[in-house]
Amino acid sequence: MNNTETKITIFTDGSSRGNPGPGGWGSVVVESRKLKVESSETFVTELGGGEKHTTNNRMEIKAAIEGISHAPKGANILVNTDSSYVINGITKWIYGWKKNNWMTKAKEDVLNKDLWMRLDASMQSKKVEWKYVGGHIGILGNERCDHVATAFADGVKPKLYKGLLSQYDLPNILDISHNEVSLMKKKSSPSKSSAKAYSYVSMVSGVIETHKTWAECEKRVKGTKGAKYKKSFSEEDEAQIIDEFGTLLF
């Protein structure tokens, strides 16, 4: 089989109980293989794993590495992730990091350098496209990866599926069109002056984290020299702030 005919859709997610703390990652690889001239079949492979001491961001990157590494050379790959950190890192920030020999503006090693280098290497000889999908809005692939990741983070090894899509518990995993309305509703939020915070984004010593409450964010940044923080009002707003902070890393 010519691998250029291999089309692969990957869903990924990472989780950690504490930051750092025990964590897990999950990937679902959906591969369409051309068997004959006018025949093809779709296969599903679930991947997952855990670590005792890690961070959410490291698990997000690890999920992408493992999913892409599973694909053969020459494959056309679409990676769906709810991590703006991963997408910004691999499509924007990485060029500056490589140019500066994986060093930040402060002449320190890029955070998670080992995993970024592995992710970069995993993409060689493959055509990879990245797509941001909202987390916890009913996208089947994202929800399944979240279940696998959190299970491993909790020390539970879930049963991972490998086989035909037609026999998979989530046969409609590739259909995310029905979630478009939900996503648009989340983006059409009220004015910022009256809206509640979606999250808080902080950056301390080059490490970007997101927090669901101001108390968590304040605890991290209070009294810390050079700390940056900002309130977000939606998933899209959060992604933009992470992007903004990320430009300061190199």
ABEGO torsion letter per residue (X at the ends): XBAAABBBBBBBBBBBBEOBEBBBBBBBBBBBBBABAABBBBBBBBBBBBBABBBAAAAAAAAAAAAAAABBBGBBBBBBBABAAAAAAAAAAAAAAAAAGGBBAAGBBBBGAAAAAAAAAAABGBBBBBBBBBBGAGBAAAAAAAAAAAAAAAGBBBBBBBEBAAABABAAAABAAAAAAAAAAAABBBBAAABBBABBBBBBGGBBBBBABAAAAAAAABGBBGBBBBBBABAAAAAAAAAAAAAAAX
